[in-house]
Amino acid sequence: MSQAPVTFSFRRRAVARLLGWLAWLAAPVVVAVLIRKHPGRRIELSESDRAVLARFFSRDLLDSLVLICVDGIQPPRWPNSRAARLLGFSDRSILSSVAGITLGRVVLIDVASGPHNRSNHSASPELQDRQAFRSLVFHELVHVAQYRRLGMRGFFMWYVRGWTLAGYDYFAIPLEQQAYGLQGRFIERPGENFSVEEEVDREI
Ligand SMILES: [Zn+2]
């Protein structure tokens, strides 16, 4: 094996560790800014939404959820595009389209952006599409389960490490792949019951 990949890997891992720490420190501030910028309203899950989600998540996890609806999430942009390019980002936006953001047990849902789905960017006004709403909440609840498993700092270290080592490809982040995978099971096999927390514990 040549030396180059080892050096590259070492540098990537160092960057991943640094970015993980920065993300952990910055995330509460970013979420606070988002809530301030997009005043939202806290909502409770309806009885029917909760009944569906209770087939996949523990009562304890659902009880802990703080769900906030906002109308449009504008993700933070890099203050300096040159710095972004130096770090290897092609886009100035950290996330190009965001339907939900989860920090611990706090979930921000963008009611205007529809399902948290890579192939569907159509608008879903208000909460008319219950299945899309449930699917989006399901995805974010997987992240809540991941936070519970890894802890706040552990989540950011894993998330950013996965993102960095995957060449900053959002869909290649292992924690996102797990969330999309379980979300896919939820959508494609509606009759199946499984415990997301057990799946998360087994895989992480
Ligand atoms: Zn996600």
Residues whose N, C-alpha, C, O or C-beta is under 5 A from the ligand:
A	BS01	ZN	E176 A179
